[in-house]
Every structure is written in structure tokens, then in C-alpha cells.
């Protein structure tokens, strides 16, 4: 059996893990940023000077509630009560990551969707989008996952690193779904976005592993990169 045939025999549910290892390290990397975000919220309020004392005290109470959370139930209650607050959105992302790592993919989808909706545009929201796509794959919703990943890949406003990661995840999804011919197009697009990206290099390495037969499939329609 050739490498291409072996790749084609994989079921979508057996798709390579394209976020799991990274999520295990995510909160170690971003834990400090959560507290920085809290500090910025309070600092911004104090800097304006026009906000009254009660509003500042309310903000401090939310900070205390967050600091007091010590169980999954407490974090869930906090997120439900403070969805409109940046910390509530961060807790939604935390709960989504934990659900994903715990194999509760339907729950992860729900929490990632909330996090995407509630987090401001930036690296945390972008990571929530990627987590959502990974959870959709694990939930057996490969078509929805592919649509989410392509939206990230083709969004010129997104971070290049995230777009390239989404593109590589699409390449892995294509292989596991029996469409290895798509990898060449994706690898080429990643090089156009950021030729220095390790994900672009990995996409071409994946293409090489599949062998020359992988390029025989008709090219997929890839939206132009702006």
C-alpha cells in the first residue's frame, strides 16, 4: 500500500491532533496575560477619572470573585454571571480548553463559541476560533471544521501565524479525509502568506511524504490572498 493510499484510509475521526499538544501549554503561556488583562481593565478605569467610586468597587468585586474560583463549578458560575466582562470571556476560553483536553468535545464547541463571541478581537479570540475548529473535528463535524479553518486562513485581518496554522490543520484534515491532492494548494498558499512560517514548511514536508501521486488530484478553489 502506498503512502497516499494509507493516508486515504484514515477516517475523519482519526484526524491527526492539530491542537491538543499546543493547548496543553497554552495556559502556561497565557496565564500571566489573564492577570495583565485584569490590571489593564482597572487601570483604564482609574485613568479616565470620570468613573464613580461605585463602578470601580464593582470592578474590584469581580476581580475578587474570579480570584476565589477554585473548582470547575465555580468557574462555570462565574462565566455565566459575567459573560459581558473580559474575565468572564477568558474563563469561557479556559473551560473550552479543559473540555477539549478532557475529551468533552461537544462541551468544548459550546464554550469556544461563547469565547469567540465574547472575547475582543486579538490573540485570545483567534485561539478560540482555532480551538472551535479542532473541537468540531473531534465532534464528527468535519465540514463545519473545514469551513471554520478556511475562514481563518483567508482572513487577511487575522494574524499570519494563526492563518498558517489553520492552513496546516486543513492539510492534515485533507489527508485524513482522503483528499491528499489538496495539500499542494494549501502549502502554496501558506508560502504566499508567510514563507518563514514553520507551518508552511511542515505543509510542504507533508506534501513530500505523500509522494508524487498526491499532486494528481484536481486543484481546489483557493480564494485569493489579499
Secondary structure, 3 states (H helix, E strand, C coil): CCHHHHHHCCCHHHCCCCCHHHHHHHHHHHHHHHHHHHHHHHHHHHHHCCCCHHHHHHHHHHHHHHHHCCCHHHHHHHHHHCCCCHHHHHHHHHHHHHHHHCCCHHHHHHHHHHHHHHCCCCHHHHHHHHHHHHHHHHCCCHHHHHHHHHHHHCCCCCCHHHHHHHHHHHHHHHHHCCCCCHHHHHHHHHHHHCCCCHHHHHHHHHHHHHCHHHHHCCCCCCCCCC
